[in-house]
């Protein structure tokens, strides 16, 4: 077992070598965690686990030789106590339900940013910290389980919708050099005024930054760029 001051040991199980390398780098950037290896198949993961102590699997569910949940089931039957953060592009909630009994403590949907994984790892570390010893009562049990849950999303300002915000966010992230409200409106099919409202909301929430775009006739137009970690 990992001591209180020891880093949490993570095995990355991902069939895509580029994604596996990225996930290892992500894990190592989070204080209190260390990636102890990577595996590109279920068989390779079992071999690593046979020789390396692991606290947590960052487990892709679609492996070339076995489904991730079947691997988790096999590991549980063999006595493994490693927890699992499942990584998947599937949105099937029946898979989520099945994973609960197999030690899956979190799900991360692909594609995800470093900030998303960091949040899940930090919550998992808090869960491990509080899930030690004996609970004094129901409140402590509830607090321990709540550590794994993400906070409820903040309500959008009146007149803004989540689907349109997703479109705006995707367009802004894809525009490496930034976008003006006019360019965003053309890209997403919304009005220029509406585009500016969404852009200003992203600025207000710290996900975008604005800067003047020079070289145009008259007053410079504001340009917006995505600033969250990718």
C-alpha positions in Angstrom: 0.0 0.0 0.0 1.1 3.5 -0.7 2.1 5.5 2.4 0.4 8.8 3.2 3.4 10.8 1.8 4.1 8.5 -1.1 3.0 9.4 -4.6 0.0 7.5 -6.0 1.3 5.1 -8.6 -0.6 5.1 -11.9 -0.4 2.6 -14.7 -1.6 4.1 -18.1 -3.4 1.5 -20.2 -3.9 2.9 -23.7 -3.5 1.2 -27.1 -2.6 4.4 -28.9 1.1 5.1 -28.2 0.9 8.8 -28.8 -2.1 9.1 -26.4 -0.4 6.9 -23.9 2.7 9.1 -23.9 0.5 12.2 -23.5 -1.4 10.6 -20.6 1.9 9.7 -18.8 3.0 13.3 -19.1 -0.3 14.5 -17.8 -0.1 12.2 -14.7 3.4 13.2 -13.9 2.4 16.9 -14.0 -0.1 16.4 -11.1 1.6 16.7 -7.7 1.2 13.5 -5.6 1.0 11.2 -8.7 3.6 9.3 -10.6 3.2 7.2 -13.8 4.9 3.8 -13.1 4.4 2.5 -16.6 2.3 2.2 -19.7 0.6 -0.7 -21.4 -0.9 -0.9 -24.9 -3.1 -4.0 -24.3 -4.8 -6.0 -21.6 -2.1 -8.7 -21.6 0.6 -6.1 -21.3 -1.2 -4.5 -18.4 -1.4 -7.8 -16.5 2.3 -8.3 -17.0 3.1 -4.9 -15.7 0.9 -5.4 -12.7 2.6 -8.7 -11.9 5.9 -7.0 -11.3 4.9 -3.4 -10.4 2.9 -2.1 -7.4 0.0 0.1 -8.8 -2.6 2.1 -7.0 -4.6 3.4 -9.9 -5.2 2.4 -13.5 -5.9 5.0 -16.1 -7.7 2.5 -18.3 -8.9 2.9 -21.9 -12.0 0.7 -22.3 -11.3 -0.2 -26.0 -8.1 -2.2 -26.0 -7.1 -4.4 -29.0 -7.3 -7.7 -27.0 -10.0 -7.2 -24.3 -12.6 -4.7 -23.3 -11.4 -2.5 -20.4 -14.2 -3.6 -18.1 -13.4 -7.3 -18.7 -9.8 -6.5 -17.8 -11.0 -4.8 -14.6 -13.2 -7.8 -13.8 -10.2 -10.2 -14.3 -8.0 -8.1 -12.1 -10.6 -8.0 -9.3 -11.0 -11.8 -9.5 -7.2 -12.1 -9.2 -7.2 -10.0 -6.0 -6.0 -6.7 -7.4 -7.1 -3.7 -5.3 -6.1 -1.0 -7.8 -8.8 1.5 -8.5 -9.7 2.5 -12.1 -10.3 5.8 -13.9 -11.9 4.7 -17.1 -11.1 6.5 -20.4 -13.6 6.1 -23.2 -15.2 7.9 -26.1 -18.5 5.9 -25.6 -21.4 7.6 -23.9 -23.3 4.3 -22.9 -24.5 4.7 -19.4 -24.9 0.9 -19.0 -21.2 0.7 -19.2 -20.9 3.3 -16.4 -23.2 1.2 -14.2 -21.3 -2.0 -14.8 -18.0 -0.3 -14.0 -19.1 0.7 -10.5 -18.8 -2.8 -9.1 -15.4 -3.3 -10.7 -13.5 -0.5 -8.9 -14.1 2.2 -11.5 -14.2 5.4 -9.5 -14.2 8.0 -12.3 -14.9 8.2 -16.0 -13.1 10.6 -18.4 -14.6 11.1 -21.9 -12.2 11.4 -24.9 -11.0 13.8 -26.0 -10.0 15.4 -22.7 -7.7 18.2 -21.6 -5.0 18.1 -19.0 -7.2 20.3 -16.8 -10.0 17.6 -16.9 -7.7 14.8 -15.9 -6.0 16.9 -13.2 -9.4 17.5 -11.7 -10.2 13.8 -11.6 -6.9 12.9 -10.1 -7.1 15.6 -7.4 -10.5 14.4 -6.5 -9.3 10.8 -6.4 -6.4 11.8 -4.1 -8.9 13.5 -1.8 -11.1 10.4 -1.8 -8.1 8.2 -0.8 -7.2 10.6 1.9 -10.6 10.7 3.5 -11.4 7.0 2.9 -9.1 5.8 5.7 -10.0 4.6 9.2 -13.5 4.5 10.5 -16.2 7.0 9.8 -17.7 8.9 12.7 -21.1 9.0 11.1 -23.2 9.4 8.0 -21.9 12.9 7.3 -18.3 11.7 7.0 -19.3 8.8 4.7 -21.2 11.4 2.5 -18.2 13.7 2.4 -15.9 10.9 1.4 -18.1 9.8 -1.5 -18.6 13.5 -2.5 -14.9 13.9 -3.1 -15.2 11.9 -6.3 -18.1 14.0 -7.7 -17.5 17.0 -9.9 -19.3 20.2 -8.8 -22.6 21.0 -10.4 -22.1 23.1 -13.6 -22.6 26.8 -13.1 -25.8 28.1 -14.7 -25.3 30.0 -17.9 -26.4 33.7 -18.1 -29.9 34.2 -19.4 -30.1 33.8 -23.2 -27.1 31.5 -23.5 -27.4 27.8 -24.2 -25.0 24.9 -23.5 -25.1 23.5 -27.1 -24.3 26.9 -28.7 -21.6 27.4 -26.1 -20.0 24.1 -27.0 -20.0 25.1 -30.7 -18.5 28.5 -29.9 -15.9 26.9 -27.6 -14.9 24.3 -30.3 -14.6 27.0 -32.9 -12.5 29.2 -30.7 -10.2 26.4 -29.7 -9.7 25.5 -33.3 -8.7 29.1 -34.2 -5.1 29.0 -33.2 -4.6 32.7 -33.9 -7.8 33.8 -32.3 -11.2 34.8 -33.8 -13.2 38.1 -34.0 -16.9 38.1 -33.2 -17.6 38.5 -36.9 -15.4 35.5 -37.8 -17.0 33.4 -35.1 -20.5 34.3 -36.2 -19.7 33.2 -39.7 -18.1 30.0 -38.4 -21.0 29.0 -36.2 -24.0 30.5 -38.0 -25.0 32.8 -35.2 -25.3 36.6 -35.2 -22.3 38.8 -34.5 -24.0 40.2 -31.4 -24.7 36.7 -30.1 -21.2 35.6 -30.9 -19.8 38.5 -28.8 -22.0 37.6 -25.9 -20.7 34.0 -25.8 -17.1 35.3 -26.3 -17.5 37.7 -23.4 -18.9 34.9 -21.2 -15.8 32.8 -22.0 -13.6 35.8 -21.0 -15.6 36.3 -17.8 -15.1 32.7 -16.8 -11.4 32.7 -17.6 -11.5 30.5 -20.6 -10.7 33.1 -23.2 -8.8 36.4 -23.5 -9.5 39.4 -25.7 -6.9 41.5 -27.5 -7.2 44.3 -30.1 -6.7 43.4 -33.8 -4.9 46.2 -35.6 -4.5 46.9 -39.3 -8.1 47.5 -40.0 -9.7 50.8 -41.1 -11.2 52.8 -38.1 -11.3 51.4 -34.6 -9.5 48.1 -34.1 -11.8 45.1 -33.6 -11.4 42.9 -30.6 -10.0 39.4 -31.2 -10.5 36.5 -28.8 -8.3 33.5 -28.2 -8.7 30.3 -26.2 -6.5 30.4 -23.1 -7.4 27.2 -21.2 -4.8 24.4 -21.1 -5.3 21.9 -23.9 
